[in-house]
Amino acid sequence: MLPELRVLYFEDLSVGLAETLSKTIAASDVVGFAEITGDRNPIHLSEHFAARTPFGTRIAHGLYTAGLISAVLGTRLPGPGAVYISQSLNFRAPVRIGDTVDVTVEVAELVPERRRARLACTCKVGAEVVLDGEALVKVPARAEADPLAARPARG
């Protein structure tokens, strides 16, 4: 299921505003990510191989989990029109097939003169942080996206 689109403009943002998306990782997600990226590391695709690793079972690609952050940024907070400037990632723990990842993005800082938002990004499985980092995004102003919205109402 795809997240519902929500458009927020720079003027709509405030420090502390947050959005969370939950996704249960399916084997087909991991296989699909491997097909798209070409990353066929057997730790992701072979149960036999993965059983001999410290994880004991197949794990999702770290960048698949990170991609869930992009889903929040592009669809919910700030949403369509936001442009990635940068992203830092800290991989803290593995994500296994069948795990439900809760991805939370929170506005940490606003830079009005450049219409930038610094966002704290956290991915958890249960109470365990599996990935965290920060994103910097450019967020359109309402007038940029809809020039008529910036005009005063006539009445």
C-alpha positions in Angstrom: 0.0 0.0 0.0 1.3 3.4 -0.9 1.2 6.3 1.6 -1.4 9.0 0.9 0.1 12.2 -0.5 0.1 15.2 1.7 1.5 18.5 0.5 3.1 20.8 3.0 4.8 24.1 2.1 7.6 25.8 3.9 5.1 28.0 5.7 3.3 24.9 7.1 6.3 23.5 8.8 7.3 24.0 12.5 10.1 22.5 14.6 8.7 19.3 16.2 6.3 18.5 13.4 6.6 14.7 12.7 5.2 12.0 10.5 5.5 8.2 10.9 5.1 5.5 8.3 5.1 1.8 9.1 6.2 -1.0 6.6 6.4 -4.7 7.2 9.3 -6.0 5.1 8.4 -8.9 2.8 10.8 -11.2 1.0 9.5 -9.9 -2.3 10.6 -6.3 -1.2 14.1 -7.6 -0.7 14.2 -9.5 -3.9 12.7 -6.5 -5.8 15.3 -4.1 -4.3 18.1 -6.6 -5.4 16.7 -6.7 -8.9 16.4 -2.9 -9.2 19.9 -2.1 -7.7 21.9 -5.1 -8.8 22.9 -5.7 -5.1 22.7 -9.5 -5.1 24.7 -10.0 -1.8 23.6 -13.4 -0.7 23.1 -12.2 2.9 19.9 -10.6 1.5 18.8 -13.4 -0.9 20.1 -16.8 0.3 18.8 -18.3 3.6 21.5 -20.9 3.4 24.3 -18.3 3.2 22.7 -15.9 5.7 22.3 -18.7 8.3 26.2 -18.8 8.5 26.4 -15.0 9.3 26.2 -13.3 12.7 22.6 -12.4 11.8 21.5 -16.0 11.3 19.0 -15.2 8.7 18.4 -13.0 5.6 18.3 -9.3 6.2 17.0 -6.4 4.2 19.4 -4.1 2.4 20.3 -1.1 4.5 19.5 1.3 1.7 16.0 -0.3 1.3 15.3 0.7 4.9 16.8 4.2 4.2 14.5 4.4 1.1 11.6 4.3 3.5 12.8 7.7 4.8 12.5 9.0 1.2 8.9 7.7 1.1 8.0 9.9 4.1 9.9 12.9 2.7 8.3 12.6 -0.8 4.8 11.8 0.2 4.0 13.1 3.7 6.6 15.4 5.4 7.2 17.8 3.6 5.6 15.8 0.7 5.5 16.4 -3.1 7.7 19.2 -4.3 10.4 18.7 -1.6 13.9 18.2 -3.0 16.6 16.2 -1.2 19.8 18.2 -0.6 21.6 15.6 1.7 21.1 12.6 4.0 23.3 11.1 6.7 22.7 7.5 7.7 23.8 5.5 10.7 23.0 1.8 10.4 22.5 0.5 14.0 21.0 -2.9 13.7 19.7 -5.3 11.0 16.2 -5.4 9.6 14.9 -8.9 9.0 12.2 -10.2 6.7 8.9 -10.0 8.5 10.0 -7.0 10.7 7.8 -4.0 10.8 9.8 -0.8 10.4 8.4 2.4 11.9 10.0 5.4 10.1 9.7 8.8 11.8 10.7 12.1 10.3 10.7 15.1 12.5 11.4 18.8 11.7 14.6 19.7 13.7 15.4 23.1 12.2 14.0 25.5 9.7 16.2 27.8 7.6 13.7 30.4 6.2 16.1 32.4 4.0 16.8 29.3 2.0 13.6 27.4 2.5 15.5 24.5 3.9 14.3 22.0 6.6 16.7 19.8 8.6 14.9 16.6 9.5 15.7 14.0 12.1 15.1 10.6 10.7 14.7 7.4 12.8 13.8 3.9 11.8 12.8 1.5 14.6 11.8 -2.2 14.8 9.9 -2.3 18.0 11.8 -0.2 20.5 15.2 -0.8 18.8 16.6 2.0 16.5 17.9 0.2 13.4 18.8 3.3 11.4 19.0 7.0 12.1 20.3 10.2 10.5 19.4 13.6 9.2 18.0 14.9 6.0 18.3 18.4 4.5 15.5 19.2 2.1 14.5 22.2 0.1 10.8 22.9 0.6 8.7 25.0 -1.8 6.9 28.1 -0.6 3.2 28.2 -1.2 3.6 31.1 -3.7 6.2 29.1 -5.6 3.9 26.1 -6.0 0.8 28.2 -6.7 1.4 31.8 -7.7 -2.4 32.6 -7.2 -2.2 31.5 -3.6 0.2 34.5 -2.8 -2.3 37.1 -4.1 -4.5 38.8 -1.5 -8.2 37.8 -1.6 -10.5 40.2 -3.3 -13.7 40.9 -1.5 
